[in-house]
Amino acid sequence: MGVIIGVGLSIVAVVIALIFGVLFAIAAGGPATLLIGLLLAAVIITGTVFLVWLATKLTFVPSAMVFEGATIMVALSRSWQLTKGESGEPSVFFLS
C-alpha cells in the first residue's frame, strides 16, 4: 500500500513540477530558462518512469518473503523472475 501511495505522490509531484517549470520559464522570458525548465521536466519524467518500473519489478518481494519464507536476496531474485516479461500487468496495478 505504501508503494502505491509513493508512486501516486511522485506522479503528482511530476505534474506540479512541470506546471511550475513552465510558469517559471514564461515569467523569466529567456530561452535559456525555458531550455533548463524542459530539461528538468525531462529528468523528472524519466525518473518517475524508472521508479514505476522498479516498483513493478519489486512487487512480489514481500509476498515471497512471507509465503515462501525467503531471505531478502532470494525474494528480490524471485520477484524479478515473476515479473520478467510481464511488467505491464503489475504496473497497471500500481497506477490504479
C-alpha positions as CSV (number, residue, x, y, z in Angstrom):
1,M,0.0,0.0,0.0
2,G,2.9,2.3,0.8
3,V,4.4,1.8,-2.6
4,I,1.2,2.7,-4.3
5,I,0.9,5.9,-2.3
6,G,4.5,6.7,-3.1
7,V,4.0,6.2,-6.8
8,G,0.9,8.3,-6.8
9,L,2.6,11.1,-4.9
10,S,5.5,11.0,-7.3
11,I,3.2,11.4,-10.3
12,V,1.5,14.4,-8.6
13,A,5.0,15.9,-7.9
14,V,5.9,15.5,-11.6
15,V,2.7,17.3,-12.7
16,I,3.3,20.1,-10.2
17,A,7.0,20.4,-11.2
18,L,6.1,20.6,-14.9
19,I,3.5,23.3,-14.2
20,F,5.8,25.4,-12.1
21,G,8.7,24.9,-14.5
22,V,6.7,26.1,-17.5
23,L,5.3,29.1,-15.5
24,F,8.8,30.0,-14.3
25,A,10.1,29.8,-17.9
26,I,7.3,32.0,-19.2
27,A,7.8,34.5,-16.3
28,A,11.6,34.7,-16.9
29,G,11.1,35.1,-20.6
30,G,14.5,33.8,-21.6
31,P,15.1,30.9,-24.0
32,A,17.9,29.5,-21.7
33,T,15.4,29.4,-18.8
34,L,12.9,27.6,-21.0
35,L,15.5,25.1,-22.0
36,I,16.5,24.5,-18.4
37,G,12.9,24.0,-17.5
38,L,12.3,21.5,-20.3
39,L,15.5,19.6,-19.3
40,L,14.4,19.5,-15.7
41,A,10.9,18.3,-16.7
42,A,12.5,15.5,-18.9
43,V,14.7,14.4,-16.0
44,I,11.7,14.3,-13.6
45,I,9.6,12.4,-16.1
46,T,12.4,9.9,-16.8
47,G,13.0,9.4,-13.0
48,T,9.3,8.8,-12.4
49,V,9.1,6.2,-15.2
50,F,12.2,4.5,-13.8
51,L,10.7,4.4,-10.3
52,V,7.4,3.0,-11.5
53,W,9.4,0.3,-13.5
54,L,11.5,-0.5,-10.4
55,A,8.5,-0.7,-8.1
56,T,6.8,-3.0,-10.6
57,K,9.9,-5.3,-10.7
58,L,9.9,-5.4,-6.8
59,T,6.2,-6.0,-6.4
60,F,6.4,-9.6,-5.2
61,V,9.3,-9.2,-2.7
62,P,7.0,-9.1,0.4
63,S,4.9,-12.0,-0.8
64,A,8.0,-14.1,-1.5
65,M,9.3,-13.3,2.0
66,V,6.0,-14.2,3.7
67,F,4.7,-17.1,1.7
68,E,7.9,-18.7,0.6
69,G,10.0,-17.9,3.7
70,A,12.7,-16.4,1.5
71,T,15.5,-14.2,2.6
72,I,15.7,-10.6,1.2
73,M,18.1,-11.6,-1.6
74,V,16.2,-14.7,-2.6
75,A,12.9,-12.6,-2.5
76,L,14.4,-9.9,-4.7
77,S,15.5,-12.6,-7.2
78,R,12.1,-14.3,-7.1
79,S,10.2,-11.1,-7.7
80,W,12.5,-10.2,-10.6
81,Q,11.8,-13.7,-12.1
82,L,8.0,-13.4,-11.6
83,T,7.8,-10.0,-13.4
84,K,10.2,-10.9,-16.2
85,G,8.4,-10.1,-19.4
86,E,5.2,-9.2,-17.6
87,S,5.8,-5.6,-16.5
88,G,2.6,-4.3,-17.9
89,E,0.1,-6.0,-15.6
90,P,1.7,-5.2,-12.2
91,S,2.4,-1.6,-13.3
92,V,-1.3,-1.2,-14.1
93,F,-2.0,-2.4,-10.5
94,F,0.3,0.3,-9.1
95,L,-1.2,3.0,-11.2
96,S,-4.8,2.1,-10.4
